[in-house]
Amino acid sequence: MNLEERKKKVKSILVTLPKPENDKNPYAELAKKLNLKIDFRSFIHVEGVPAKDFRKEKINLADFTAVIFTSRNSADHFFRICEEMRFDVPVEMKYFCLSETIALYLQKYIQYRKRKIFFGKQTASDLAEVLKKHSGEKFLYPCSDVAAEETQKFLLENGYNFTPAVLFRTVCSDLSDLAEVFYDVIAFFSPSSIQSLYKNFPDFKQNNTRIAAFGATTHKAVLEAGLIMDIPAPTPGAPSMTMAIEQYVKQVNK
């Protein structure tokens, strides 16, 4: 069946992310605007690596002068490990965050004004200018077992002295309650969530379910699983998942 033949009306969408904390989010607006049922269900979740396992890595936290955070999770688990290891983070520790959102999140753990905190717009290369000025630091890079290669690659290529520390793992969630539930569209955001789909439902058949996928690695995982990708994002005309879905739904729900 080609993509044109698959263009059937869309009424329900499952977004494989945690439910947003409030109704002021693009999906709620989309549901209202196009009269759609949009549900959220995280297909994966994060579990912290216990201190006893981290100790086996022989990483001495006192050796580092700076930390690079790529997500709130990495910040949460860095401070958790410090607490579990009874390590007092020195006041002069420098923090480099991929985005301002992550930088502001650090207020949960440290006095923001009194610390050296730097941030970029969204990727490691945005931090390039700031990192250049601090190239002599010894960086700790807290990450998950499926670390974003992009940041590691950037740090390696530019010769930074950094040590990846796996502080949390991405684990497939139990989705057994979704066994008899069907959606017109399922939106995926990571290869791990595709793995979770098949771990929970080894016999999953796509049939008329349209797949939306965000990001190059997710696109690859969808195709490698033998699924049909109906709604790719981001695209030049639709930089976000909600925009890509909106354009598709408007086309098929005429």
Salt bridges, closest charged atoms under 4 A:
GLU4 OE2 - LYS7 NZ 3.09
ASP39 OD2 - LYS37 NZ 2.44
GLU47 OE2 - HIS45 NE2 3.23
ASP53 OD1 - LYS52 NZ 3.86
ASP53 OD1 - LYS56 NZ 3.54
ASP76 OD1 - LYS108 NZ 3.87
GLU84 OE2 - ARG80 NH1 3.02
GLU129 OE2 - LYS132 NZ 3.42
GLU137 OE2 - LYS94 NZ 2.53
GLU137 OE2 - HIS134 ND1 3.95
GLU157 OE2 - LYS153 NZ 3.96
ASP177 OD2 - ARG41 NH1 2.87
GLU224 OE2 - LYS220 NZ 3.51
ASP230 OD1 - ARG6 NE 2.67
GLU246 OE2 - LYS33 NZ 2.64
GLU246 OE2 - LYS250 NZ 2.91
